[in-house]
Amino acid sequence: MGSFTLMVVTAHPDDEALGLGGTLARYAAEGCDVYVVAATRGEAGQIFEPDAATPITLPRVREQELRCACQTYGIHPPIFLDYPDGLLPLVHQGQAVGKLVRLIRRLRPQVVITFGPDGIYGHFDHIAVHWWTITAVDLAADPDWFADEPGEERDPHQVDKLYYRVVAEEQLEMMAQNGRPAAVMRDGVPFRFVGWKQEQITTVIDVSDYVEAKLQGIRCHLTQIGRQSPFFTAPEMVTLAPWFREENFVLARSTVGWPEGVEDDLLAGLRGGRD
């Protein structure tokens, strides 16, 4: 297989871990160049382990946690856009898109992955990153935009496949606890995950061979999950769960056609051109 590049655009450290960690490890093991771009350092996050960070040190600690996770997956060190956590809808949107255009033109990925329009559970930072990314994918291919950039950041690049990372409704049923829907706590209240119907999901990646790397990547984000989470207390139960061993995506844009059924490979339609 020739060299391929995958670029994942997230909002915070740990956004890549639960729904993408196995995919990142798999494609890195196959020889792809894999990059995670984080818009923030997650400095507004909660601290589940007081001995791991303080509010003052949290930005640095969470940066190191993401670096730990990327090393565990076997991918490139993370790239940070240096925006404030929790304020992404309020920053200069054109500048944010411009940063991503430059990265796309420099890294020249065949595949880009980001959040869907629901932001997984309605997180406004996630939703902002969704719009930045889909706009940047369009503009990176257009020579009329950002034409005054230097060198490689000026040369247009067409991304072949754009994916949304999503959660299947069936996964959410398995993730429910004590009869309560799977949710993320924010400011003391639960925000439910948004489930996608099976017929909407275009791509299912089997990461069974990479569950250990996925688990260790999640554990890197200690401040966000805590030592009392099942990822520490019951790892065998977690890694054997069907929802942990498959990662779901929706193909949003493609220059190489559309799958007739459900894909099992993000590089479907691309590999033949590199043989």
ZAMARVO-48821 format. One record per residue (C-alpha): residue number from 0; x, y, z. Coordinates in steps of 0.1 Angstrom, whole numbers, plus 5000, padded with zeros to 4 digits. Layout:
BEGIN
+-----+------+------+------+
:   i :   xx :   yy :   zz :
+-----+------+------+------+
: NUM :    X :    Y :    Z :
...
+-----+------+------+------+
This chain:
BEGIN
+-----+------+------+------+
:   i :   xx :   yy :   zz :
+-----+------+------+------+
:   0 : 5000 : 5000 : 5000 :
:   1 : 5013 : 5035 : 4991 :
:   2 : 5014 : 5062 : 5017 :
:   3 : 4980 : 5077 : 5027 :
:   4 : 4973 : 5105 : 5051 :
:   5 : 4944 : 5107 : 5075 :
:   6 : 4936 : 5140 : 5094 :
:   7 : 4912 : 5141 : 5123 :
:   8 : 4898 : 5175 : 5135 :
:   9 : 4885 : 5176 : 5170 :
:  10 : 4877 : 5203 : 5196 :
:  11 : 4894 : 5190 : 5227 :
:  12 : 4920 : 5165 : 5239 :
:  13 : 4901 : 5131 : 5245 :
:  14 : 4876 : 5138 : 5217 :
:  15 : 4896 : 5113 : 5196 :
:  16 : 4897 : 5085 : 5223 :
:  17 : 4864 : 5067 : 5226 :
:  18 : 4850 : 5067 : 5191 :
:  19 : 4882 : 5070 : 5171 :
:  20 : 4911 : 5055 : 5190 :
:  21 : 4909 : 5021 : 5175 :
:  22 : 4906 : 5035 : 5140 :
:  23 : 4937 : 5057 : 5145 :
:  24 : 4957 : 5028 : 5158 :
:  25 : 4946 : 5006 : 5129 :
:  26 : 4955 : 5029 : 5101 :
:  27 : 4988 : 5039 : 5117 :
:  28 : 4996 : 5002 : 5119 :
:  29 : 4989 : 4999 : 5082 :
:  30 : 5015 : 5025 : 5075 :
:  31 : 4993 : 5056 : 5071 :
:  32 : 5003 : 5091 : 5083 :
:  33 : 4977 : 5099 : 5109 :
:  34 : 4973 : 5134 : 5125 :
:  35 : 4949 : 5147 : 5152 :
:  36 : 4942 : 5184 : 5152 :
:  37 : 4927 : 5198 : 5184 :
:  38 : 4911 : 5232 : 5184 :
:  39 : 4918 : 5237 : 5222 :
:  40 : 4938 : 5223 : 5250 :
:  41 : 4906 : 5215 : 5270 :
:  42 : 4914 : 5239 : 5298 :
:  43 : 4877 : 5242 : 5307 :
:  44 : 4873 : 5205 : 5314 :
:  45 : 4865 : 5189 : 5347 :
:  46 : 4892 : 5173 : 5368 :
:  47 : 4882 : 5139 : 5380 :
:  48 : 4916 : 5132 : 5396 :
:  49 : 4927 : 5161 : 5418 :
:  50 : 4962 : 5147 : 5421 :
:  51 : 4966 : 5148 : 5383 :
:  52 : 4960 : 5186 : 5377 :
:  53 : 4948 : 5219 : 5390 :
:  54 : 4928 : 5245 : 5371 :
:  55 : 4960 : 5263 : 5366 :
:  56 : 4979 : 5234 : 5352 :
:  57 : 4951 : 5217 : 5333 :
:  58 : 4959 : 5231 : 5298 :
:  59 : 4994 : 5217 : 5300 :
:  60 : 4983 : 5185 : 5315 :
:  61 : 4956 : 5179 : 5290 :
:  62 : 4981 : 5187 : 5262 :
:  63 : 5004 : 5160 : 5276 :
:  64 : 4975 : 5136 : 5279 :
:  65 : 4967 : 5139 : 5242 :
:  66 : 5004 : 5135 : 5234 :
:  67 : 5004 : 5103 : 5254 :
:  68 : 4973 : 5091 : 5235 :
:  69 : 4988 : 5098 : 5201 :
:  70 : 5020 : 5080 : 5210 :
:  71 : 4999 : 5051 : 5222 :
:  72 : 4980 : 5050 : 5188 :
:  73 : 5013 : 5052 : 5170 :
:  74 : 5004 : 5084 : 5152 :
:  75 : 5020 : 5118 : 5148 :
:  76 : 5021 : 5142 : 5177 :
:  77 : 4990 : 5163 : 5180 :
:  78 : 4985 : 5197 : 5164 :
:  79 : 4968 : 5225 : 5184 :
:  80 : 4950 : 5254 : 5170 :
:  81 : 4953 : 5273 : 5203 :
:  82 : 4917 : 5284 : 5207 :
:  83 : 4900 : 5289 : 5241 :
:  84 : 4880 : 5259 : 5254 :
:  85 : 4843 : 5265 : 5255 :
:  86 : 4844 : 5296 : 5232 :
:  87 : 4848 : 5282 : 5197 :
:  88 : 4815 : 5296 : 5184 :
:  89 : 4827 : 5331 : 5194 :
:  90 : 4862 : 5332 : 5179 :
:  91 : 4869 : 5346 : 5145 :
:  92 : 4854 : 5319 : 5122 :
:  93 : 4873 : 5330 : 5091 :
:  94 : 4906 : 5328 : 5108 :
:  95 : 4898 : 5293 : 5122 :
:  96 : 4888 : 5280 : 5088 :
:  97 : 4920 : 5296 : 5074 :
:  98 : 4941 : 5276 : 5099 :
:  99 : 4925 : 5244 : 5088 :
: 100 : 4929 : 5252 : 5051 :
: 101 : 4966 : 5258 : 5056 :
: 102 : 4969 : 5225 : 5075 :
: 103 : 4950 : 5206 : 5048 :
: 104 : 4972 : 5220 : 5021 :
: 105 : 5003 : 5213 : 5040 :
: 106 : 4995 : 5177 : 5052 :
: 107 : 4975 : 5169 : 5020 :
: 108 : 4952 : 5142 : 5035 :
: 109 : 4932 : 5119 : 5014 :
: 110 : 4907 : 5114 : 5043 :
: 111 : 4895 : 5139 : 5068 :
: 112 : 4873 : 5130 : 5098 :
: 113 : 4854 : 5153 : 5121 :
: 114 : 4822 : 5156 : 5140 :
: 115 : 4788 : 5154 : 5124 :
: 116 : 4764 : 5184 : 5126 :
: 117 : 4750 : 5171 : 5159 :
: 118 : 4784 : 5174 : 5176 :
: 119 : 4779 : 5139 : 5191 :
: 120 : 4759 : 5153 : 5220 :
: 121 : 4752 : 5188 : 5210 :
: 122 : 4785 : 5203 : 5223 :
: 123 : 4787 : 5238 : 5208 :
: 124 : 4825 : 5235 : 5204 :
: 125 : 4821 : 5203 : 5185 :
: 126 : 4795 : 5218 : 5162 :
: 127 : 4818 : 5248 : 5155 :
: 128 : 4846 : 5224 : 5145 :
: 129 : 4822 : 5206 : 5123 :
: 130 : 4814 : 5238 : 5103 :
: 131 : 4850 : 5249 : 5102 :
: 132 : 4862 : 5215 : 5088 :
: 133 : 4836 : 5211 : 5061 :
: 134 : 4842 : 5247 : 5050 :
: 135 : 4880 : 5242 : 5050 :
: 136 : 4877 : 5210 : 5030 :
: 137 : 4859 : 5230 : 5003 :
: 138 : 4881 : 5260 : 5003 :
: 139 : 4914 : 5240 : 5005 :
: 140 : 4906 : 5228 : 4970 :
: 141 : 4898 : 5262 : 4956 :
: 142 : 4928 : 5281 : 4942 :
: 143 : 4909 : 5314 : 4946 :
: 144 : 4910 : 5311 : 4984 :
: 145 : 4940 : 5319 : 5005 :
: 146 : 4961 : 5324 : 4973 :
: 147 : 4985 : 5347 : 4990 :
: 148 : 4998 : 5320 : 5015 :
: 149 : 5034 : 5311 : 5012 :
: 150 : 5047 : 5279 : 4995 :
: 151 : 5028 : 5246 : 5001 :
: 152 : 5001 : 5264 : 5020 :
: 153 : 4991 : 5281 : 4988 :
: 154 : 4988 : 5250 : 4966 :
: 155 : 4952 : 5237 : 4965 :
: 156 : 4944 : 5202 : 4977 :
: 157 : 4913 : 5181 : 4972 :
: 158 : 4904 : 5159 : 5001 :
: 159 : 4890 : 5126 : 4986 :
: 160 : 4868 : 5115 : 5015 :
: 161 : 4852 : 5135 : 5043 :
: 162 : 4837 : 5115 : 5072 :
: 163 : 4817 : 5123 : 5103 :
: 164 : 4824 : 5103 : 5134 :
: 165 : 4790 : 5091 : 5147 :
: 166 : 4774 : 5069 : 5173 :
: 167 : 4749 : 5042 : 5162 :
: 168 : 4716 : 5039 : 5180 :
: 169 : 4724 : 5003 : 5188 :
: 170 : 4756 : 5014 : 5205 :
: 171 : 4738 : 5038 : 5227 :
: 172 : 4714 : 5011 : 5238 :
: 173 : 4744 : 4990 : 5249 :
: 174 : 4760 : 5020 : 5266 :
: 175 : 4729 : 5028 : 5287 :
: 176 : 4734 : 5024 : 5324 :
: 177 : 4707 : 5016 : 5350 :
: 178 : 4680 : 5023 : 5324 :
: 179 : 4693 : 5058 : 5317 :
: 180 : 4703 : 5069 : 5282 :
: 181 : 4740 : 5073 : 5275 :
: 182 : 4749 : 5109 : 5282 :
: 183 : 4778 : 5133 : 5290 :
: 184 : 4775 : 5154 : 5321 :
: 185 : 4780 : 5191 : 5315 :
: 186 : 4775 : 5217 : 5343 :
: 187 : 4757 : 5192 : 5363 :
: 188 : 4731 : 5180 : 5338 :
: 189 : 4732 : 5151 : 5313 :
: 190 : 4734 : 5158 : 5276 :
: 191 : 4723 : 5127 : 5256 :
: 192 : 4744 : 5113 : 5228 :
: 193 : 4728 : 5116 : 5194 :
: 194 : 4723 : 5082 : 5178 :
: 195 : 4723 : 5076 : 5141 :
: 196 : 4701 : 5049 : 5125 :
: 197 : 4718 : 5019 : 5110 :
: 198 : 4707 : 5028 : 5075 :
: 199 : 4724 : 5062 : 5078 :
: 200 : 4758 : 5048 : 5087 :
: 201 : 4780 : 5042 : 5057 :
: 202 : 4811 : 5029 : 5073 :
: 203 : 4818 : 5005 : 5102 :
: 204 : 4855 : 4999 : 5112 :
: 205 : 4863 : 4967 : 5130 :
: 206 : 4890 : 4977 : 5156 :
: 207 : 4890 : 4944 : 5175 :
: 208 : 4927 : 4940 : 5169 :
: 209 : 4934 : 4974 : 5184 :
: 210 : 4913 : 4975 : 5215 :
: 211 : 4943 : 4975 : 5238 :
: 212 : 4958 : 5006 : 5221 :
: 213 : 4923 : 5022 : 5222 :
: 214 : 4920 : 5014 : 5259 :
: 215 : 4954 : 5027 : 5268 :
: 216 : 4947 : 5059 : 5247 :
: 217 : 4916 : 5065 : 5267 :
: 218 : 4935 : 5059 : 5300 :
: 219 : 4960 : 5086 : 5289 :
: 220 : 4931 : 5111 : 5295 :
: 221 : 4932 : 5106 : 5332 :
: 222 : 4918 : 5140 : 5342 :
: 223 : 4887 : 5134 : 5322 :
: 224 : 4878 : 5098 : 5330 :
: 225 : 4892 : 5092 : 5365 :
: 226 : 4906 : 5060 : 5380 :
: 227 : 4871 : 5049 : 5391 :
: 228 : 4859 : 5046 : 5355 :
: 229 : 4853 : 5011 : 5340 :
: 230 : 4883 : 5018 : 5317 :
: 231 : 4905 : 5013 : 5349 :
: 232 : 4883 : 4991 : 5371 :
: 233 : 4868 : 4967 : 5346 :
: 234 : 4889 : 4968 : 5314 :
: 235 : 4880 : 4932 : 5304 :
: 236 : 4843 : 4941 : 5304 :
: 237 : 4849 : 4972 : 5283 :
: 238 : 4872 : 4957 : 5257 :
: 239 : 4849 : 4928 : 5251 :
: 240 : 4818 : 4950 : 5246 :
: 241 : 4806 : 4951 : 5210 :
: 242 : 4802 : 4989 : 5211 :
: 243 : 4839 : 4993 : 5220 :
: 244 : 4851 : 4970 : 5191 :
: 245 : 4834 : 4989 : 5162 :
: 246 : 4837 : 5025 : 5153 :
: 247 : 4810 : 5041 : 5131 :
: 248 : 4812 : 5068 : 5104 :
: 249 : 4791 : 5086 : 5079 :
: 250 : 4807 : 5094 : 5045 :
: 251 : 4797 : 5130 : 5039 :
: 252 : 4817 : 5138 : 5007 :
: 253 : 4836 : 5117 : 4982 :
: 254 : 4855 : 5121 : 4950 :
: 255 : 4858 : 5083 : 4945 :
: 256 : 4822 : 5073 : 4945 :
: 257 : 4798 : 5060 : 4971 :
: 258 : 4796 : 5025 : 4987 :
: 259 : 4768 : 5002 : 4976 :
: 260 : 4767 : 4987 : 5011 :
: 261 : 4784 : 4994 : 5043 :
: 262 : 4821 : 5001 : 5040 :
: 263 : 4846 : 4984 : 5063 :
: 264 : 4875 : 5006 : 5052 :
: 265 : 4880 : 5044 : 5052 :
: 266 : 4903 : 5040 : 5023 :
: 267 : 4878 : 5021 : 5001 :
: 268 : 4880 : 5035 : 4966 :
: 269 : 4915 : 5048 : 4972 :
: 270 : 4937 : 5018 : 4977 :
: 271 : 4936 : 5006 : 4941 :
: 272 : 4950 : 5038 : 4928 :
: 273 : 4982 : 5033 : 4949 :
: 274 : 4988 : 4997 : 4941 :
+-----+------+------+------+
